[in-house]
Amino acid sequence: MDSVGASSTPNADSKRGEKEGPERIAYDLIGSRETGAVAIVEVPDGMDPAEAAREVSSRHRHVKSVL
């Protein structure tokens, strides 16, 4: 996934993370700790999207929205 628009916002950063294990969750964070971030999550097959969203937002408290 590309982090489109991350560099257009002052103090914005983009981060890619991945949960280890059998159900790996790939995600991009766009935004900053000061203003909050948006997580774009790629949900693994067979995983509940709400569970994937909770997993990412629980690890990154500054995430305001999950797509």
N, C-alpha and C positions, 0 to 999 in steps of 0.2 A: 504494500500500500504506500502511496505517496502522501507526504504531508503538504498538501497544497495550501498555500496561503499562510503558512507558519511564519515565514520571514517578513510578511507585510505588516505585522503588528510589532510596535516597539516592545522590547523586553520579552518577546515571545520565544519559546523554545519548542523543539519537537523531540520526542523521545519514543523509541520503539522498545517494547518489552515482550517477553514471552514467558508464560508459565511453564515450568518443567513438569514432566509426567506424561501419563497416557493421554490425557485430554489437555493438550497444549492450547493456550489461548494467545493468539497474536494480536497486538494492538499498537496503535499510534496515539501519542498524547500531543495535542496541539494547544498552546497557550503558555501561561506562566503561573508560578505559585502565587504571585501578587493578584492577578486578575481571575484566576481559575483556569481550568483546562477542560478541553473536550477530548474524550477518548473515543476513537474509532476502533471498534472491536470486530475481529474476524472470529465468528463462533464456529467451533468444531462441529462436524456432523454428529447428530445425536445428542448434543448438549442443549439444554434449555437456555435461550438467549438471556433471560432474566438472571440466571445463575452466573453466566459469563460476565454480565454487567456488574453484578454484586462483587464478584471476585476482583475485577479491575479497580472498581471504585473503593473497595476496602483497602487495597494496597497503596492507593494514591488519593489521599484525603482532599487534595485541591481540585479533583475532578468534579466539575459541576454538571456535566451532561455526558451521556454515553450513547453513541450511535452504533 
